Amino acid sequence: MMHYLWFVPVGILIGTFGTLIGAGGGFLLTPLLLLVYPQDSPEMLTSISLAVVCVNACSGSVAYARMHRIDYHSGVLFALATIPGAVVGALTTRALPRRTFDLLFGTCMLLAALWLLLRQPHAARHTPPRRYRVQRTVIDAAGTPYTVAYNPLLGVGVSVVVG
């Protein structure tokens, strides 16, 4: 049990960074666990990572709720969309051999990095046509309005994959 104590400070560091950038930290913790524990199963390592991400998400959600910066309607929509992907992912992870999981996970990480490098800067992005776009405004505790627009079909699709 003592050799797992390093999870606490690493989880706090990764959690803090992940929460600050809004990504949870799983993209950092999972590769670290895969490297440190090559003998362990993918489902055990991903469950540890998901537990840390869950704590981070709850922490960030509480902070943003206090600031009144949550669009609950969109959040519930995307959260519900992650459920099928999470179920399929859990079943698939359990069935995959470790080497196959490592290869698939590494490929997904490389594709995500490539997408981040090649995507257009925010100002140059094409705005989706009105019929495919939802626009929502949230007013925070200080009275500052925040308006976001997104394509709900794309958002739900991405949420399923993320799940």
N, C-alpha and C positions, 0 to 999 in steps of 0.2 A: 504493500500500500504506500510505503514511503516514496517509492520511485515515481509515483503519480503526483506528488506534491508540486512538481514543477508546472503542472497544469494551471495552478492558481495564478501565479504572476504572469505567465504567458497568456492565459485567458483574459486577464485584466488588460494587458497591453494590446493584444489583438482586438479585444472587445472595444476598448476605447477608440482605437484607430478605426475599426469597422463602423462603429456608431457615428463617429465624426463625419465619415464620408458617405454614410448611408448604405453600406454594403454588408454589414453584419460581421464580416471577418472570416467567414468560412473559406473564402478563396485563399486565405493565408494559412489558416489552421489545418485544413485538410492536407495540403501538400507536406506541411511540417510533420504531421502525424504519420503520413505514408512513408516518409523518409526515416523517422525515428523508430517506427514499429513495423518493419518489413514483414514480420511473421504474423501480424494480426490481420483479422478478416476485414474486408471493406465495410461490412455493415457495422462492426464495432467502432471503427474509426470515423465513419460518417455520422454515426449516432452521437459520438462525443462532440464532433464539430457542430452538428445541429443543435445540441444542447447549449453550447456557447452562443451560437447565433440567436437562439430563442431568448436567452437571457439578455443579450445585447438589444434585440428588437424590443423586448418589453421595457428595458431601461430607456431606450430612445423614444419609444411611444409615450411613456409617462412624461418625459421631458417635453416632448412636442405637444402633448395634450395640455399640459400646464400653460404653455404659450399660446394655446388655441390655434395651432398651425396644422391641424389634421383635417383632411377632406375625408370624412368618415364614409361617405357614399362610395367614393372611388376605392378607398382602402378595403371595404368589405367586398366589393366586386372582385378586386384582384386577389384578395385573400381566399375567397371561395374558389377562384379559378386555379389556385395552386394545389388544391386538395387532390384532384385526379392525378396530377403529375407527381405529387409526393407519394401517393399509394403505388403507382406504377414504378417509381424510382426505388422505393423500399423493396418491392418484390424483385425487381431486376437486380439490385445491388446484392441481394441475398443469393441470387442464382449465379452471379458472375464469379469466376475464379479471380484471384488477386491480380495476376498479371494482366488479364483482360481489363479489369477495372482500372488499373494504373494507366494502361494505354488509352482507354476511353476518357478518363479524367484529364490526363495530360493533353489530349487532343482538344477537349472542350476548353481547357485553360488557354491553349495556344490560339484557338479560334476567337475566344473572347478578347485576348490581347490584340490580335490582328484587327478585329472590329473596332476596338478603341483607338488604334493607331490610324486606321483608314477612314473613319467616319468624318463627316463634314463638321467644321466648327459650328457651334450653336447658332450664331448669327446667320450663317449661310444655309441652314436647313430649310427645306421646302415645307411650307405649312400645308397640312393635309386639307383637301376640300372640305367645306363646311359639313357636308352630309356624312363624312367619316370622322368628324371631330366633335369632342365634347369639351366645353369650356366651363371651368368652375372657378369660383372666387371664394377664398377663405379670408376672413378678417381676424388677425391675431389679437392677443390680449392688449397690445399697445394701440390697436386700432388701425394697423397697417394692413392694407389689402394685398393679397397674393393671388394672382390669376394664373391658372395653368390650363393648357389645352392638350388633349391627347386623343389618339385614335383608340377607341375602346376595343375594337376587334384585335388590333395589334397588341394592346395591353393585356387582354385576356390570353391571347396566344403565347405571349412571352411569359406570363405568369404560370401557365400550365407547364412550360418547359423548365422554368426556374424551380417550380415545385418538385 
